[in-house]
Amino acid sequence: MTNWFDFSDKYLIDQLVKTYQYMVTSASTQSQWTADWGSNQGKTTLN
């Protein structure tokens, strides 16, 4: 049973890390896209 719990904990931690990395990557990509969109809108408005 101990081995099963160890495996379970490692799996859960691995999933948490993957989820966290995905969220961070998505957030940074989203903010970058928003920044690009904002600057493009600014250029369009200026023109």
MMTF fields as JSON, N, C-alpha, C and O atoms, coordinates in Angstrom:
{
  "mmtfVersion": "1.0.0",
  "mmtfProducer": "UNKNOWN",
  "numBonds": 187,
  "numAtoms": 188,
  "numGroups": 47,
  "numChains": 1,
  "numModels": 1,
  "chainsPerModel": [1],
  "groupsPerChain": [47],
  "chainIdList": ["A"],
  "bondAtomList": [4, 2, 8, 6, 12, 10, 16, 14, 20, 18, 24, 22, 28, 26, 32, 30, 36, 34, 40, 38, 44, 42, 48, 46, 52, 50, 56, 54, 60, 58, 64, 62, 68, 66, 72, 70, 76, 74, 80, 78, 84, 82, 88, 86, 92, 90, 96, 94, 100, 98, 104, 102, 108, 106, 112, 110, 116, 114, 120, 118, 124, 122, 128, 126, 132, 130, 136, 134, 140, 138, 144, 142, 148, 146, 152, 150, 156, 154, 160, 158, 164, 162, 168, 166, 172, 170, 176, 174, 180, 178, 184, 182],
  "bondOrderList": [1, 1, 1, 1, 1, 1, 1, 1, 1, 1, 1, 1, 1, 1, 1, 1, 1, 1, 1, 1, 1, 1, 1, 1, 1, 1, 1, 1, 1, 1, 1, 1, 1, 1, 1, 1, 1, 1, 1, 1, 1, 1, 1, 1, 1, 1],
  "groupList": [{"groupName": "MET", "atomNameList": ["N", "CA", "C", "O"], "elementList": ["N", "C", "C", "O"], "formalChargeList": [0, 0, 0, 0], "bondAtomList": [1, 0, 2, 1, 3, 2], "bondOrderList": [1, 1, 2], "singleLetterCode": "M", "chemCompType": "L-PEPTIDE LINKING"}, {"groupName": "THR", "atomNameList": ["N", "CA", "C", "O"], "elementList": ["N", "C", "C", "O"], "formalChargeList": [0, 0, 0, 0], "bondAtomList": [1, 0, 2, 1, 3, 2], "bondOrderList": [1, 1, 2], "singleLetterCode": "T", "chemCompType": "L-PEPTIDE LINKING"}, {"groupName": "ASN", "atomNameList": ["N", "CA", "C", "O"], "elementList": ["N", "C", "C", "O"], "formalChargeList": [0, 0, 0, 0], "bondAtomList": [1, 0, 2, 1, 3, 2], "bondOrderList": [1, 1, 2], "singleLetterCode": "N", "chemCompType": "L-PEPTIDE LINKING"}, {"groupName": "TRP", "atomNameList": ["N", "CA", "C", "O"], "elementList": ["N", "C", "C", "O"], "formalChargeList": [0, 0, 0, 0], "bondAtomList": [1, 0, 2, 1, 3, 2], "bondOrderList": [1, 1, 2], "singleLetterCode": "W", "chemCompType": "L-PEPTIDE LINKING"}, {"groupName": "PHE", "atomNameList": ["N", "CA", "C", "O"], "elementList": ["N", "C", "C", "O"], "formalChargeList": [0, 0, 0, 0], "bondAtomList": [1, 0, 2, 1, 3, 2], "bondOrderList": [1, 1, 2], "singleLetterCode": "F", "chemCompType": "L-PEPTIDE LINKING"}, {"groupName": "ASP", "atomNameList": ["N", "CA", "C", "O"], "elementList": ["N", "C", "C", "O"], "formalChargeList": [0, 0, 0, 0], "bondAtomList": [1, 0, 2, 1, 3, 2], "bondOrderList": [1, 1, 2], "singleLetterCode": "D", "chemCompType": "L-PEPTIDE LINKING"}, {"groupName": "SER", "atomNameList": ["N", "CA", "C", "O"], "elementList": ["N", "C", "C", "O"], "formalChargeList": [0, 0, 0, 0], "bondAtomList": [1, 0, 2, 1, 3, 2], "bondOrderList": [1, 1, 2], "singleLetterCode": "S", "chemCompType": "L-PEPTIDE LINKING"}, {"groupName": "LYS", "atomNameList": ["N", "CA", "C", "O"], "elementList": ["N", "C", "C", "O"], "formalChargeList": [0, 0, 0, 0], "bondAtomList": [1, 0, 2, 1, 3, 2], "bondOrderList": [1, 1, 2], "singleLetterCode": "K", "chemCompType": "L-PEPTIDE LINKING"}, {"groupName": "TYR", "atomNameList": ["N", "CA", "C", "O"], "elementList": ["N", "C", "C", "O"], "formalChargeList": [0, 0, 0, 0], "bondAtomList": [1, 0, 2, 1, 3, 2], "bondOrderList": [1, 1, 2], "singleLetterCode": "Y", "chemCompType": "L-PEPTIDE LINKING"}, {"groupName": "LEU", "atomNameList": ["N", "CA", "C", "O"], "elementList": ["N", "C", "C", "O"], "formalChargeList": [0, 0, 0, 0], "bondAtomList": [1, 0, 2, 1, 3, 2], "bondOrderList": [1, 1, 2], "singleLetterCode": "L", "chemCompType": "L-PEPTIDE LINKING"}, {"groupName": "ILE", "atomNameList": ["N", "CA", "C", "O"], "elementList": ["N", "C", "C", "O"], "formalChargeList": [0, 0, 0, 0], "bondAtomList": [1, 0, 2, 1, 3, 2], "bondOrderList": [1, 1, 2], "singleLetterCode": "I", "chemCompType": "L-PEPTIDE LINKING"}, {"groupName": "GLN", "atomNameList": ["N", "CA", "C", "O"], "elementList": ["N", "C", "C", "O"], "formalChargeList": [0, 0, 0, 0], "bondAtomList": [1, 0, 2, 1, 3, 2], "bondOrderList": [1, 1, 2], "singleLetterCode": "Q", "chemCompType": "L-PEPTIDE LINKING"}, {"groupName": "VAL", "atomNameList": ["N", "CA", "C", "O"], "elementList": ["N", "C", "C", "O"], "formalChargeList": [0, 0, 0, 0], "bondAtomList": [1, 0, 2, 1, 3, 2], "bondOrderList": [1, 1, 2], "singleLetterCode": "V", "chemCompType": "L-PEPTIDE LINKING"}, {"groupName": "ALA", "atomNameList": ["N", "CA", "C", "O"], "elementList": ["N", "C", "C", "O"], "formalChargeList": [0, 0, 0, 0], "bondAtomList": [1, 0, 2, 1, 3, 2], "bondOrderList": [1, 1, 2], "singleLetterCode": "A", "chemCompType": "L-PEPTIDE LINKING"}, {"groupName": "GLY", "atomNameList": ["N", "CA", "C", "O"], "elementList": ["N", "C", "C", "O"], "formalChargeList": [0, 0, 0, 0], "bondAtomList": [1, 0, 2, 1, 3, 2], "bondOrderList": [1, 1, 2], "singleLetterCode": "G", "chemCompType": "PEPTIDE LINKING"}],
  "groupTypeList": [0, 1, 2, 3, 4, 5, 4, 6, 5, 7, 8, 9, 10, 5, 11, 9, 12, 7, 1, 8, 11, 8, 0, 12, 1, 6, 13, 6, 1, 11, 6, 11, 3, 1, 13, 5, 3, 14, 6, 2, 11, 14, 7, 1, 1, 9, 2],
  "groupIdList": [1, 2, 3, 4, 5, 6, 7, 8, 9, 10, 11, 12, 13, 14, 15, 16, 17, 18, 19, 20, 21, 22, 23, 24, 25, 26, 27, 28, 29, 30, 31, 32, 33, 34, 35, 36, 37, 38, 39, 40, 41, 42, 43, 44, 45, 46, 47],
  "secStructList": [7, 2, 2, 2, 2, 2, 2, 2, 2, 2, 2, 2, 2, 2, 2, 2, 2, 2, 2, 2, 2, 2, 2, 2, 2, 2, 2, 2, 2, 2, 2, 2, 2, 2, 2, 2, 2, 2, 2, 2, 2, 2, 2, 2, 2, 2, 7],
  "xCoordList": [0.833, 0.0, 0.868, 0.526, 1.994, 2.873, 3.322, 3.34, 3.684, 4.135, 3.028, 3.272, 1.804, 0.675, 0.497, 0.264, 0.61, 0.463, 1.592, 1.363, 2.807, 3.948, 3.704, 3.898, 3.28, 3.01, 1.922, 2.025, 0.873, -0.244, 0.221, -0.135, 1.019, 1.51, 2.355, 2.195, 3.252, 4.115, 3.277, 3.545, 2.268, 1.405, 0.651, 0.574, 0.091, -0.668, 0.222, -0.17, 1.415, 2.35, 2.731, 2.801, 2.974, 3.331, 2.21, 2.463, 0.968, -0.186, -0.296, -0.581, -0.066, -0.139, 0.911, 0.626, 2.118, 3.208, 2.859, 3.041, 2.358, 1.995, 0.892, 0.943, -0.105, -1.205, -0.703, -1.103, 0.182, 0.727, 1.523, 1.363, 2.383, 3.194, 2.295, 2.558, 1.232, 0.305, -0.374, -0.513, -0.798, -1.466, -0.526, -0.918, 0.71, 1.692, 1.975, 2.024, 2.161, 2.439, 1.261, 1.447, 0.058, -1.137, -1.271, -1.6, -1.015, -1.149, -0.16, -0.527, 1.089, 2.101, 1.798, 1.981, 1.341, 0.986, -0.193, -0.219, -1.17, -2.361, -2.001, -2.472, -1.167, -0.798, 0.024, -0.118, 0.877, 1.678, 0.762, 0.951, -0.222, -1.171, -1.952, -2.18, -2.357, -3.11, -2.254, -2.741, -0.977, -0.066, 0.09, 0.044, 0.272, 0.409, -0.861, -0.8, -2.007, -3.285, -3.456, -3.906, -3.091, -3.222, -2.352, -2.798, -1.11, -0.209, -0.704, -0.582, -1.257, -1.796, -2.997, -3.152, -3.849, -5.013, -4.554, -5.133, -3.49, -2.964, -2.471, -2.729, -1.76, -1.241, -2.394, -2.373, -3.391, -4.541, -5.244, -5.643, -5.386, -6.066, -5.249, -5.802, -3.924, -3.055, -3.125, -3.134, -3.175, -3.237, -4.603, -4.868],
  "yCoordList": [-1.209, 0.0, 1.259, 2.266, 1.181, 2.351, 2.754, 3.938, 1.766, 2.057, 2.731, 3.658, 2.246, 2.826, 4.287, 5.134, 4.58, 5.97, 6.832, 7.964, 6.304, 7.052, 7.382, 8.516, 6.382, 6.585, 7.629, 8.5, 7.534, 8.464, 9.889, 10.813, 10.065, 11.401, 11.971, 13.131, 11.157, 11.626, 12.013, 13.02, 11.212, 11.497, 12.804, 13.635, 12.977, 14.198, 15.429, 16.445, 15.342, 16.473, 16.78, 17.943, 15.739, 15.917, 16.641, 17.549, 16.236, 16.871, 18.331, 19.201, 18.598, 19.971, 20.839, 21.968, 20.318, 21.068, 21.352, 22.473, 20.343, 20.526, 21.565, 22.421, 21.483, 22.446, 23.85, 24.8, 23.98, 25.295, 25.87, 27.038, 25.039, 25.493, 25.909, 26.911, 25.137, 25.466, 26.807, 27.632, 27.011, 28.264, 29.452, 30.487, 29.302, 30.386, 30.683, 31.844, 29.622, 29.799, 30.479, 31.394, 30.033, 30.619, 32.082, 32.925, 32.385, 33.757, 34.679, 35.772, 34.243, 35.091, 35.257, 36.342, 34.199, 34.279, 35.222, 36.025, 35.116, 35.955, 37.423, 38.262, 37.747, 39.145, 39.671, 40.83, 38.823, 39.239, 39.536, 40.526, 38.681, 38.88, 40.167, 40.931, 40.4, 41.614, 42.847, 43.849, 42.774, 43.902, 44.163, 45.314, 43.111, 43.255, 43.863, 44.772, 43.353, 43.839, 45.303, 46.101, 45.661, 47.042, 47.973, 49.052, 47.57, 48.423, 48.535, 49.594, 47.457, 47.499, 48.436, 49.191, 48.379, 49.261, 50.715, 51.595, 50.951, 52.308, 52.825, 53.973, 51.98, 52.382, 52.69, 53.684, 51.828, 52.019, 53.336, 54.08, 53.61, 54.836, 56.06, 57.063, 55.964, 57.093, 57.362, 58.511, 56.284, 56.45, 57.012, 57.23],
  "zCoordList": [0.0, 0.0, 0.0, -0.621, 0.707, 0.778, -0.617, -0.954, -1.424, -2.784, -3.58, -4.352, -3.375, -4.112, -3.737, -4.599, -2.435, -1.984, -2.529, -2.955, -2.516, -3.045, -4.51, -4.946, -5.255, -6.679, -6.867, -7.731, -6.045, -6.144, -5.874, -6.606, -4.819, -4.475, -5.605, -5.983, -6.139, -7.224, -8.436, -9.091, -8.726, -9.867, -9.666, -10.571, -8.462, -8.173, -8.253, -8.828, -7.68, -7.712, -9.154, -9.549, -9.936, -11.345, -12.08, -12.872, -11.814, -12.453, -12.034, -12.857, -10.737, -10.242, -10.916, -11.316, -11.04, -11.674, -13.128, -13.603, -13.839, -15.246, -15.388, -16.271, -14.511, -14.552, -14.287, -14.96, -13.296, -12.942, -14.11, -14.464, -14.707, -15.839, -16.999, -17.664, -17.241, -18.319, -18.063, -18.966, -16.802, -16.451, -16.621, -17.16, -16.164, -16.272, -17.739, -18.147, -18.536, -19.962, -20.651, -21.453, -20.338, -20.943, -20.555, -21.391, -19.286, -18.791, -19.495, -19.926, -19.613, -20.242, -21.726, -22.278, -22.371, -23.788, -23.973, -24.905, -23.075, -23.154, -22.991, -23.759, -21.996, -21.758, -22.934, -23.325, -23.492, -24.648, -25.833, -26.539, -26.045, -27.139, -26.924, -27.862, -25.69, -25.367, -25.621, -26.145, -25.25, -25.463, -26.961, -27.397, -27.744, -29.194, -29.782, -30.61, -29.346, -29.858, -29.504, -30.327, -28.26, -27.808, -28.632, -29.022, -28.904, -29.679, -31.119, -31.737, -31.653, -33.017, -33.089, -34.049, -32.059, -32.013, -31.947, -32.584, -31.154, -31.025, -32.364, -32.724, -33.103, -34.411, -35.358, -36.085, -35.338, -36.219, -35.894, -36.791, -34.599, -34.178, -34.594, -35.046, -34.437, -34.795, -36.296, -36.736, -37.067, -38.513, -38.9, -40.082]
}
